[in-house]
Amino acid sequence: MHVVCLQENLAKGLSLVGRVVSSRTTLPVLSNIMVKAEEPAQIRLSATNLDITVSCWLAAKVDEEGATTVPARLFSEFINTLPAEQVSMSLSVRTEQLHVSCDRADANFKVIDASEFPIIPEAGETTLQLAPPVLRQMISQVVFASSTDESRPNLTGVLLNAHGDTLKMVATDGYRLSLRSTTLPVAVAEPTNVLIPARSLAEVGRGAADADDERMAMISVTPNRSQAIFQLNGKEADGKGKGSFHRLAVVSQLIEANFPKYEAIIPKSHTVRIQVSTAEFLQAARRAYLFVRDSNNIVKLSITPGDPGRLHFFASSQELGDHESELDVVGEGEAMEIAFNVRFLIDVLSVIDTPEVALELTTSNRPGVIKPVGSGAEGFLHVIMPMNLNR
Amino acid sequence: MVLRKILHLDLDAFFCSVEELQNPSLRGRPFAVGGQPEERGVVAACSYAARRYGVRSAMPMGRALKLCPHLSVLSPRIGLYIEYSRQVMAQLCKVTPFVEQISIDEAFLDVTALPEVGENIARRLQATIRQTLDLPCSIGVATNKLVAKVATDVGKSRAVGVGPPNAILVVPPGQEAAFLAALPVQALWGVGPKTAANLAAIGIVTVGDLAARSEVELARRFGKLGYALWHWSRGIDDRSVVTSHRPKSVSKETTFPRDVVDEITLRSILHQLAAAVGRRLRRKQARGYTVTVKIRWPNFRTMTRQRTLRESTDEDEVIFQVAWSLFRENWSPGQPLRLIGVGVHRLEQVPRQLTLWDVAADVEKEEQLRRTMNDLRQRFGVDAVRFGSSLTKTGREVSEDNQEESGSVN
């Protein structure tokens, strides 16, 4: 194998695939990144933790095809220190080393043979297509609501449901639920209902940030329905020294568990509804968070409907002190008091990009609903369970 | 500070009104709900017709029958009253979420946030309860809980005629002190016969007398209560309407059918009691700082000892270890005991993140039932109501004297 590519592209590619590499693994090859020179002119970088495999294709001049694996951390950190010049890589089969040279720096990396690297499934038939900005926003709006508790595997995933021309993503950790739906540019032939690990979707979201927005992201499920594959196209090189890639693929195992029947959780009605500036609400929540982040994360909201009505925040900590603030809102319904985990409020308000947001409530121990308001408020809904103050 | 609008609602002769709904022929007749005279029962509630004979609630039934020989005595049907009470409270909750139920037939509502004047809200509420449940009620309207409650009582007492009072009395803002001034001190919520007697001893009979004294004097004579009295006498009360009470302590004790002397048995019982207290704390999402043990000897000598922890706890093992060491310090092997108990006091609430799968309504219902049962126990004695499952083989219940929800002054 002998191949030459640009340092910035290689660094970019390594940053996209490197995150899935586990530092603690019983299988040494899983600490490595696979580097494969493919005809006519690209390098494929792949990393896996067996649940998620991320592959990235970069432009390169391939003199000789071949593949090997190099220790992920050392290799990535080394490449990052190099100047934005051409990087040449050649594999010596005899010494089992990858020789890398750039400018006046040279290095030899011990490798593990590429044949030991897990086989990466190829993309099946494309099931659905989506514009990368939409995919990116959908992921950011739901992924945070999933659980990190491995003892409840069905909550660590995001439900991806496609039916006709509607795509829904749903995630819940049992305390809150995010639901985002969108209209697909092309209706799906068959309904799809799969549970994707939130971690995998987060990787997809990260990749989508660098994707070419003009070219559709492809999502497919392998024929045996055990894996989902997300494919994104990279942007053209902008010539400003920012790395670029051709293509990114995230292959994820699916979670074999039933997602809870979430429809029943979503409140159908409310007795109080307020509309408030998203930025002000978020700012007030962040301010309250300062006082409670080390204790119980509780913020008490008092709502006085009206036009203008008031939204009052109260946060207190035995050790630190307390804080109150108030916002003008437009609201209808009854006055009420309710307590939330302020972290949950910050999480959801951070992913809403409409200037105004609506908060709908029923009683102080029933779920509240947060929705974006106005144009661009397409199909997003967030349900938050309050804290029981047990007064 | 914003002027509050507080309503106090009291169902008129609640148990009797419910009985009349069940049996309309009772209407207008003197009857009482309560324990039978031969069982030394007391009057829990009496009809307005009975009141004309001088029958009053809490009076021994035997005496009531002497005053009114043709008085019909009905046994209380608690389940029925609970159900009606629940329906009334549900109506109140439609008006505002700020409803504080203080007994089976009484509640406060904070309607400050509603645009209408308090009197209109009260009238509508009274009409709604009459139309939907056919129950009469009286309502006091004021700027705080104290004055609202007194307003209800005064409204009821001013009613004329033979039926239920259906009173509505409004004390306008600024008129609180004037409204209270002529009333006897017992009219103040929180002033019992004992305090009244102490006040009378220094020449204070009416609330106006109380208001005329200085805060310092009252505080010196009555301590913390003195401050409260002084404020109350001026119609000042900033207690807020709270949607439910916090328990102040949780304890569990057991009386042995036969005195127990064996250390291993006592240790094991103490362990079970500690576990029961821990379980109850966790269920209430509370932790406490002080652990107590109660020991009673066969001669009824009773002792309670306590130890305060540095950090609050809800753990069975911690409670047990502290309780056991307190027990050992106060009990010598060989001494027979009649009763032991374990308690945890100085509770703090641990807020709980509800989950989307919590059936919140059920939690609420359970809480309401518990409160009502406690209320009935206070009225009829601990044996009046109990959960079916808490009866042991011998018909004896491990007694629970938790939730000392005394009306302490904030």
Interface residues (C-beta under 8 A of the other chain):
Chain A: T172 G174 Y175 R176 L177 P260 I265 N296 I298 T304 P305 E334 A335 M336 E337 A339 N341 T363 S364 N365 R366 P367 V383 M385 P386 M387 N388 L389 N390 R391
Chain B: T96 P97 F98 T112 A113 L114 V242 T243 S244 R246 K284 Q285 A286 Q349 V350 P351 R352 Q353 L354 T355 L356 W357 D358 A360 V363 E364
